[in-house]
């Protein structure tokens, strides 16, 4: 099989534990792009959260961002598909976050919206490694509902970063009735996306745009929000640091993200 598209998760996959792309991984991606293979990020991150990696990924043409909520054209700097969360459900998520004293984080097509106080105390939400990034990229707002009303149709995903697993479990139970796609990514997070919107749905949309068959794709990931895309792609690869659930559905398990597992995938399949 001649594979035409490689979809790479970012955190825990393309990025090492220091949230950097190693020179070896960056070079392997660049060389694969030069050979005409479509290499894309398939990340829970939004556009604002990708800014630190613009130089490393500058030759990449497309991205499946915000957990499939947006397929983005990096060359022409425009969304190709966008799936916003319905406003009434955003308000339910905000209420749930406030009740559990969670960090509420809104991802729009181009912004990362949070409260200043939450960012300054992000360690209590088990997100300390992202503090510098949030400080640099965040649009600060205290009244999230007011922001949503002022920017209708722009919120594509809501993250709720909880202070404990028990707190997250209560909100998972509370939010089941919404029909939203609720998945875990970070230690105590709930990622809330519109119904049926996943990285897999983003891959399907992008393949239609590029006229690539799903059997000609490879997806690599490590966390529960990668489950569907690994099952949907022609080949699903789990990182060595992936959860057992992800390893169990994968066709291949590569090295971990601190040992350039992505490079091994490229060497094996391309």
N, C-alpha and C positions, 0 to 999 in steps of 0.2 A: 504494500500500500504506500502510495506517495502522499504523505500528509501535507495539507496546504495551510492549516491554521493551528497555531499554538496559543491557548488561552491560559494566562498565568495569574493566579491570585497574587496579591502583594504581601500583606503581613503574614509572616510565618512561611512564606514560599519564596518569592523573589527577593524579599527583604530578609536580612539576617536578624539575629536577636538584638542588634544595635540599631535596627530600623534603617539599614543602609544596603545598597546594592553593591555586592563585591565586584572588583574589577573583572574577575573571571566570568561572573554571571552577566555583567553588562556587555562584555566583549562577545560572549556566545550569542546573546540576543541580537546584537548589532550585526554579526556575521550572518546569522540566519535571515534577518531582514534583507540583507544585501543579496541573498540567494533567491529572493522573491517569495519567501514564506510569510504569511500574514501572522505576525506576533502581536497579541493584544493583551492588555491587562483585563482581568475579570475580578474586580475588587468591590468591597463594600465601601471603599472611599469615594468621596465626591471629587469634583474637579478642583476645589480649593485645597483639598488634602493631597493632591498629586504634585503640587508646585515644586516641592523639594527634589523631585525626580525628573524634572523636565529635561535636564541636560543628559542624564543617563538614557532616557527613553525618547530622545528627540526625533529619532527616525521611525518611531512607531506611528502608524496612521490612525488606528482606531482603539477605542476602549469600551469595555462593558463596565460601566461605573454604577455606583450606588446600588450594588447588589442586583443589577439588572434593570434598575429603574430608569437608566439612561444609557443609550448607545451613543457614543460621541465620536465625532470626526475631528481629530487633533490637527489635521492639515488645514482644514477650512474653518476650524474653531467654531463648530456649531453642533448642537444635538441632532442626531438622526431619528431617535425615538425618545420619548419622555412619558413616564407613567406616574403622575402625581398621586399622592394619598388624598382621598376625599376629605374635605374640610371637617365634616362632623366627626370623622374617625380620628383626625389629628387632635381635635379637642378632647376626645376620650383618652387618648394617649397622654396628653398633657396633664389631664386630671389624675390619671393613674400615677404618673411620675411625681406630681406634687404630693400626692397622698403618701407615697413611700419615701419622700425626700430623696429622690433619685436625681441624677444629672440628666437634664433634658437637652437633647442635641438634635437640631433640625438640619437636614441636608437638602439644599435646593439645587437647581441646575448649576449654580456657580458659587454658592456661599455655604459657610459652616456657621450655624447660629447657636450661641450658647450664652449662659449667664456668666458674667465676669467672676462672681464669687465661686461658682462651680469650677471654672478653669483654674483659679488660684488655689483651690483645695481639691484638685482632681485626684490626688493620691487616695482619698477616702473612697473613691469610686473604682479603685484598682486600675487606674489609667495613668499613673504617674509618668510612664515612659513617653506619653504623648503631650506632656505639659508644654514643652517648648513650642511644639507645632501649633497647639491650640492658641497659645498666646500670640503667635504671629499671624494666624489666618482667621481668627474668629471675628464674626460680626456679633457684638454684644447687645443682647436685649434681655430685659427682665420680664416683660409681658409677652409671652409667646403667642397667646391668642390674638393679641393686637397685631403682632407681626404677620401672622397668617392672614388675618383680614386685610391687611395692607398689601399683601403679596399673594393674591389668590392664584391657585393652581401651580405654585412654584415649589412646594415642599414634596420631595420625592421619597424621602425616608425619614423616620424618626428613630433615634437611638435613645434608649433609657438605660443609663449606667447606674446600677444599684449599689448600695453599700454592703450588701450581703447576698448570699445565694437564697436565703430564706425570703428576703424582700423580693428578689426576682421571681421566685416561685409563686408568691402571692399575686404578682402582676400578670404572670403567664395565665394563671387560672382566671383572673378577672377579665383579661383581654381576649380569651378564646372566642367569645361570642361575636367579636367584631368581624371575624372572617379574614382579618389581615394575615399576611404571611409573617409569622413570628419565628425568628431563628436566633441562635446564640452565635456570637463571634468572639468577643473578649470574655474575660473571666466572669463578670456579673452582668453582662449586657443583654438586652433584648433589642434586636433589629426588627423594626416594624415596617414592612413594605406593603403595597397594594396587593390584593388577592391575586395569587398565581404569578406574581412577579418575583423572579429569582435570577441568579446568574445564568441558569439554564435557559430561561425564556429570552434573556439578552443574547445568548449565543445563537439561539434559533433565529432571532430577528437579524442579527449581523450576518449569519450565513445566507439568509435570503437576499440581503442587500448585495453581498459579494458573490452570490451564485456559487457557493461552496456547499457540498453535501456534508451533513453531520458526520458521516463515516470517515471523512477526510480531516477530522479535527482531533486534537489532543488537549485535554484540560488538566491542569495541575493545581492541587490545593491541599489544605491541611485541617480545615475547621468545618463545623456543622453547616455553615452557610455555603460550603463548596459541594455539599452532598449531591444536589440535583445536577449540577453541571458535570460532575465526574460520571454520573450515571447516563447523561445525555450525549456526551462527546463520544467519538469513535473509540478513543482510548482515554480512560480516566487514571490519573497518576496521583498517588498520595505521597506527600513528603515523609521523610523518616521521622519527623517530629509531629506528624498528624495524629489526631485522635484515633482510637481503635475503630470507631464507627466508620471513619473515612477510609482507613486501611482495609477494612473488610469489604468495601464495595469497589475498591480500586483494582485495575488490571495489573498494576505494577507499583511497587513502593521504591522510591528513590532515596538518596541520602537526605539528611536533614538540611535545614536552611542555613546552618553555619558551616556546612561542608559542600556548598554549591550543588545542591540536589538538582536544581534546574539545568545546570550544565550537563549532568549525567543523562537527563531526559533528552536533551538535544542531541547528545552523542549517540544515544541508543536508537532514536526514532528518525533522525534526520541526517 
